[in-house]
């Protein structure tokens, strides 16, 4: 896969995504862009977001979009805004849908994912052969967003 330099910085209305690194993946982990999320007027990152390109067995449980917002900035819909900004990256790589997952107990992430328009596919306990499996891993909610 060839990374696209035009996505090194992605500007939104209130936030900007700046590439931290890109990873080509391997036979289990798909390639991804990993961004810092910056609020206008603040020089330090308020969170992180990744967009993973393509689909495979492990990405079904891990998702194509992963986000985290620093605690002091949570509740302001920054994860939602950041997720909207990375969707064009997926489209540029000829993806027609993304999988987004979260822990079943993570109500805030579920709301963010549903606000994006994603539809719940299932709630599932990740299998032991999942790349990021660990003892006690929480039930995942798996959503699909057509883009």
N, C-alpha and C positions, 0 to 999 in steps of 0.2 A: 504494500500500500504506500502511496505517496502522500505525505502530509502537505497541506496547503498553507503557505505562508500568510495568505491574506486573512487567516483566522488567528494570527498571533495576538492581536488586540481586537476585541469586539466591544463596541461602545453601545450602551443602552441609554435610556432616559436618565436614570438615577445611578446606575452602576456601570462599571467597565470591567471586562474580563481581560486579564493579561496572562499570557502563556507562562507557565512555570517550567514545564517540560512536556515532551512528546515521547511516547514509548511505542516501539514497533511491535511489542507483544511477542508471543512464541506460539507453539502448537496448542497451548491451552488458553492463554490470556490474549484477548484480541487487542489490536492497536488502540491507543487513546491519546487524546489531548487532555492536559491537566492544567487548570487555570486557577489563579488567585482572583477573588472577587473584591473589587475596590469600589467604595462609595465615593461619589463626587466630593471633592474637598478633603478626603482623608487619604493619607499616603500609605497607611498600613492596610494589609488585607483584612477583610471582615469575614472571610470564609473561602471555601474552595469548591470547585465543580469540575467534574470530568465528563467527557463525552467519549464513549467507547465505540469504535467503528466496526460494524459488522455484527454477525450473530454466530454463536456456537452453543454447545451444551452448557458451558459454564456461564456464559453471558446471560442465559435465561434466568439464572438465579442471582447473578450479580447486577444485571441491568446494564443498559447503555448509558444512562445518566446517573451520576452519583453526586450528591451535594451535601455540604455541611456549612452551617453559618455559626460564627462565634456567638456564644451565649448572649452577650450584651447587645447584639444586633438582631436576635431572633424576634419573630413576631411582626416584621416589617415587610414581608413578602419578597425579600431579596432572593431567596432560593427560587421562587416562581419566576422572577424576572431573569435570573441567571439561566434557568432551564430554557426559557423562551429564546435566549440569545444563542444557545448552543445547538438548537434544532436546525438552523441553516447549515451548520457544519455537517450534520448527519445527511441532510439533503444533498449537499455538495459531493458527498461520497456515495451518492446513488442509493441511499437507504430510504425505504418508503414507510418504515415504522421503527419505533424504538420501544424497547422494554425498559420499564422503570420499576424498581423493587424497593421495598422498605420492610423493616421489621413490623410484624403485626401490631405490636404495642406502640408504634411511633405514629400517634394520631396526627401530629403536625405535618409530618412528611406525607401521610396519606391524603390529607387535605390539599397540600400543595400539588401532588400528583393528579388528584381528581380535578383541581382547578385548571390544570393544563388541558383537561379533556380526555385524559387516559381512562381506559375501561379496565376494570378488575377482571383478570383472567382466572386467578385462583389464589387460594391461600395454601401454602405447602411447606412441609418441613424439608429443607434442602438435604439431598442424599449424601451419604458418606463419601461418594466419589467426586463430589463437587470440590473444585479447586480450593475454595476458601472455607470448607467445612471445619468445624471444631466441635468438640463435645459440648452440648448445651446450646448450640446455635438456635436462635429463635425462629419460629415460624415466619415465613416471608409472605408478604402480599405481592403478587406479581401482576403488573399492569401493562397494557399495550396502548401505545399512542400512535395512530396513523398520522403520517406527516406529508 
